[in-house]
Amino acid sequence: MKIALTFDIERDIPNILDTDFGVKIGLNKILSVLDEYQIKSTFFCTGTIVKQQPQIVKLIESKGHEIACHSLNHERLTELTFDECKEIVLKNKEIIKKRCQNSEIIGFRAPYLKPPRFIFKLLKDLGFKYDSSIRRRKNSEYYPIPSHKIHEFYPSSVYIYFRLPLIYYFVKKWIFRKELAVLYFHVWEAIDIKELIIKQIGKLNSFKNLLFRLDRWINTGNPFLTRIKKFIKEAVSKNAEFVTLKQLIGDINYKIKKM
């Protein structure tokens, strides 16, 4: 059983909160947990955040984690043309590469897990080796795959269920039955989003967000970090192997050469 913990680095709840406390505070808390259990993860970074806080790339890289792309400013790529998407993703990759010491940027994840239909051709043109944007394997039929295949690591967007005590039990059992689980989280989940929503936006909008979008705030902050620790500890006891997506690409290439 292999588990890839992946984290999106973006502003706090894009299009709702234009703050970056998740990056300034939450990222360090997540890195501390990963350090404690000696686990390496994959971090999908938006170019705007990296440009504003270039030190985070050096920090993530220094701890041996993988750095990948997550668009420039968390744009909805499905609303853009091929050329517009290509320009955005290329800028994203170039911004990150300038801040890296040794990392090769080979992975991409589309914002909102909504890649455009031409995602594989786009990534092939820009030199990527894998994508992690398509929620379900059966949805892959919608996306034409070029002759030079870009590997797809299907992300399990369990993050809201992961934070709900009753549902977590069943999600955990499902994860432990899988040969490979690519789990998808955000760095802003490591801070108290409920408090942030109340402080940052008006009363009416705060009420709407708290009432209708539980996924944005419930059990974020310390409860999320506690749950992550508990999950890792149990996974380790079951001999699960924690991997980065770049490691998996290496394994795939090795198997192909061996064949």
C-alpha positions as CSV (number, residue, x, y, z in Angstrom):
1,M,0.0,0.0,0.0
2,K,1.4,3.4,-1.1
3,I,0.1,6.8,0.1
4,A,0.9,10.1,-1.5
5,L,0.1,13.1,0.7
6,T,-0.3,16.1,-1.6
7,F,-0.9,19.7,-0.6
8,D,-2.0,22.7,-2.7
9,I,-0.3,26.0,-1.9
10,E,-2.6,28.8,-2.8
11,R,-4.2,31.8,-1.1
12,D,-6.8,31.1,1.6
13,I,-9.9,29.7,-0.1
14,P,-9.4,31.3,-3.6
15,N,-12.2,33.7,-4.7
16,I,-13.4,33.9,-1.1
17,L,-10.5,35.0,1.0
18,D,-7.6,36.9,-0.5
19,T,-5.2,36.2,2.4
20,D,-2.3,33.9,2.8
21,F,-2.2,32.8,6.4
22,G,-2.3,29.2,5.3
23,V,1.1,29.7,3.5
24,K,2.6,31.9,6.3
25,I,1.4,29.8,9.2
26,G,-0.3,26.6,8.0
27,L,2.6,25.4,5.8
28,N,5.1,25.4,8.7
29,K,2.7,23.3,10.8
30,I,2.2,20.8,8.1
31,L,6.0,20.6,7.5
32,S,6.5,20.0,11.2
33,V,4.1,17.0,11.1
34,L,5.8,15.6,8.1
35,D,9.2,16.0,9.7
36,E,8.0,14.3,12.9
37,Y,7.1,11.2,10.9
38,Q,9.9,11.5,8.3
39,I,7.5,11.6,5.4
40,K,8.0,13.3,2.0
41,S,5.1,14.9,0.2
42,T,4.3,16.7,-3.0
43,F,3.4,20.4,-2.9
44,F,1.5,22.0,-5.8
45,C,2.3,25.7,-5.8
46,T,0.6,28.7,-7.5
47,G,3.1,31.1,-9.1
48,T,1.6,34.2,-7.5
49,I,2.2,32.8,-3.9
50,V,5.8,31.8,-4.8
51,K,6.5,35.2,-6.3
52,Q,5.2,36.9,-3.1
53,Q,6.9,34.5,-0.8
54,P,9.9,32.9,-2.6
55,Q,11.4,31.5,0.6
56,I,8.7,28.8,0.8
57,V,10.2,27.0,-2.2
58,K,13.7,26.9,-0.6
59,L,12.1,25.7,2.7
60,I,10.1,22.9,1.0
61,E,13.0,21.8,-1.1
62,S,15.4,21.8,1.8
63,K,13.2,19.2,3.6
64,G,13.3,16.9,0.6
65,H,9.7,17.4,-0.6
66,E,8.6,17.6,-4.2
67,I,7.5,20.9,-5.7
68,A,5.0,20.9,-8.6
69,C,2.8,23.4,-10.4
70,H,-0.8,24.6,-9.6
71,S,-1.3,27.4,-12.2
72,L,-0.4,31.1,-11.8
73,N,-3.2,32.5,-9.6
74,H,-5.6,29.6,-9.2
75,E,-7.4,30.4,-12.4
76,R,-10.4,28.4,-13.8
77,L,-8.5,26.9,-16.7
78,T,-11.7,25.4,-18.2
79,E,-12.8,28.9,-19.1
80,L,-9.6,29.7,-21.0
81,T,-8.3,28.9,-24.5
82,F,-5.4,26.6,-25.1
83,D,-2.9,29.5,-25.7
84,E,-4.2,31.3,-22.6
85,C,-3.7,28.2,-20.4
86,K,-0.3,27.5,-21.9
87,E,0.9,31.0,-21.1
88,I,-0.4,30.7,-17.5
89,V,1.1,27.3,-16.8
90,L,4.4,28.2,-18.4
91,K,4.7,31.3,-16.2
92,N,3.8,29.2,-13.2
93,K,6.6,26.7,-14.0
94,E,9.2,29.4,-14.8
95,I,8.5,31.3,-11.5
96,I,9.0,28.1,-9.5
97,K,12.0,27.0,-11.4
98,K,13.8,30.3,-10.7
99,R,13.4,29.7,-6.9
100,C,14.5,26.0,-7.0
101,Q,18.0,24.8,-6.2
102,N,17.9,21.3,-7.6
103,S,14.3,20.3,-8.2
104,E,13.0,19.3,-11.6
105,I,9.4,20.5,-12.0
106,I,7.5,17.6,-13.7
107,G,4.0,17.6,-12.1
108,F,0.8,19.7,-12.4
109,R,-2.6,20.0,-10.8
110,A,-5.4,22.1,-12.2
111,P,-7.2,24.5,-9.7
112,Y,-10.5,23.1,-8.4
113,L,-9.5,19.7,-9.9
114,K,-11.0,21.0,-13.2
115,P,-8.5,20.6,-16.0
116,P,-9.3,21.8,-19.6
117,R,-10.0,19.1,-22.1
118,F,-6.6,19.6,-23.8
119,I,-4.7,19.2,-20.5
120,F,-2.5,16.3,-21.7
121,K,-1.4,18.1,-24.9
122,L,-0.7,21.2,-22.9
123,L,1.5,19.4,-20.4
124,K,3.3,17.5,-23.1
125,D,4.2,20.7,-24.9
126,L,5.5,22.2,-21.6
127,G,7.7,19.2,-20.6
128,F,5.6,17.9,-17.7
129,K,5.6,14.1,-17.0
130,Y,2.4,13.8,-14.9
131,D,-0.9,15.4,-14.0
132,S,-3.0,15.0,-10.8
133,S,-6.2,16.8,-11.6
134,I,-8.8,14.2,-12.8
135,R,-10.9,13.0,-9.9
136,R,-12.0,9.6,-11.3
137,R,-10.4,7.2,-13.7
138,K,-13.6,6.8,-15.7
139,N,-13.5,10.6,-16.5
140,S,-10.2,10.1,-18.3
141,E,-12.1,9.2,-21.4
142,Y,-13.1,12.9,-21.8
143,Y,-9.4,13.9,-22.1
144,P,-7.5,13.1,-25.4
145,I,-4.1,11.6,-24.6
146,P,-1.2,12.4,-26.9
147,S,1.2,9.7,-28.2
148,H,3.7,10.6,-25.6
149,K,1.6,9.8,-22.6
150,I,1.4,12.1,-19.5
151,H,0.8,9.9,-16.5
152,E,-2.4,10.7,-14.5
153,F,-2.4,10.3,-10.7
154,Y,-6.1,10.4,-9.7
155,P,-6.4,12.6,-6.6
156,S,-8.9,11.5,-4.0
157,S,-10.5,14.7,-2.8
158,V,-11.3,13.4,0.7
159,Y,-10.2,16.5,2.5
160,I,-13.7,17.5,3.8
161,Y,-14.6,13.9,4.7
162,F,-11.2,13.5,6.3
163,R,-12.1,16.3,8.8
164,L,-15.6,14.9,9.7
165,P,-15.3,12.5,12.7
166,L,-18.1,10.1,11.7
167,I,-17.3,9.9,8.0
168,Y,-13.5,9.7,8.6
169,Y,-13.8,6.2,9.9
170,F,-15.2,4.9,6.5
171,V,-12.8,7.1,4.4
172,K,-9.9,5.7,6.3
173,K,-11.0,2.1,5.7
174,W,-11.4,2.9,2.0
175,I,-7.9,4.4,1.8
176,F,-6.3,1.4,3.5
177,R,-7.8,-0.9,0.9
178,K,-6.2,0.9,-2.0
179,E,-3.0,-0.1,-3.6
180,L,-2.2,3.6,-4.2
181,A,-4.0,6.6,-2.6
182,V,-3.2,10.1,-3.7
183,L,-4.7,12.3,-1.0
184,Y,-5.4,15.9,-1.7
185,F,-5.3,18.7,0.9
186,H,-4.6,22.5,1.2
187,V,-2.2,24.3,3.4
188,W,-5.0,26.6,4.6
189,E,-6.7,23.6,6.3
190,A,-4.0,23.9,8.9
191,I,-5.3,27.2,10.2
192,D,-8.6,28.2,11.8
193,I,-10.6,29.2,8.7
194,K,-13.9,29.8,10.6
195,E,-12.2,32.5,12.6
196,L,-10.6,33.9,9.5
197,I,-13.9,34.0,7.6
198,I,-15.6,35.9,10.4
199,K,-12.8,38.5,10.6
200,Q,-12.1,39.0,7.0
201,I,-15.5,39.3,5.3
202,G,-18.9,40.9,6.0
203,K,-21.5,39.4,8.2
204,L,-23.8,38.3,5.5
205,N,-21.1,36.6,3.4
206,S,-19.6,35.1,6.5
207,F,-23.0,33.6,7.3
208,K,-23.4,32.2,3.8
209,N,-20.0,30.6,3.8
210,L,-20.3,29.1,7.3
211,L,-23.8,27.8,6.6
212,F,-23.5,26.5,3.0
213,R,-19.9,25.5,2.7
214,L,-18.8,23.3,5.6
215,D,-15.8,22.1,3.5
216,R,-14.3,25.6,3.8
217,W,-14.0,25.7,7.6
218,I,-15.2,22.8,9.6
219,N,-12.4,21.2,11.8
220,T,-9.7,23.2,10.2
221,G,-6.6,24.2,12.2
222,N,-5.6,22.0,15.2
223,P,-8.3,19.4,14.6
224,F,-7.1,18.9,11.0
225,L,-3.5,18.6,12.2
226,T,-4.5,16.1,14.9
227,R,-6.4,14.0,12.4
228,I,-3.4,14.0,9.9
229,K,-1.1,12.8,12.7
230,K,-3.5,10.1,13.8
231,F,-3.9,8.9,10.2
232,I,-0.1,8.8,9.5
233,K,0.5,6.9,12.7
234,E,-2.1,4.3,11.9
235,A,-0.9,4.1,8.2
236,V,2.7,3.5,9.4
237,S,1.5,0.7,11.8
238,K,-0.1,-1.0,8.7
239,N,3.3,-0.7,6.9
240,A,2.0,1.8,4.4
241,E,4.7,3.5,2.3
242,F,4.5,7.3,1.9
243,V,5.7,8.5,-1.4
244,T,5.9,11.6,-3.6
245,L,4.4,11.6,-7.1
246,K,7.8,12.1,-8.5
247,Q,9.0,8.9,-6.8
248,L,6.1,7.0,-8.5
249,I,7.0,8.4,-11.9
250,G,10.6,7.0,-11.2
251,D,9.1,3.6,-10.3
252,I,7.0,3.6,-13.5
253,N,10.0,4.5,-15.7
254,Y,12.1,1.8,-14.1
255,K,9.4,-0.9,-14.7
256,I,9.1,0.2,-18.4
257,K,12.9,0.0,-18.9
258,K,13.0,-3.4,-17.1
259,M,10.3,-4.8,-19.4
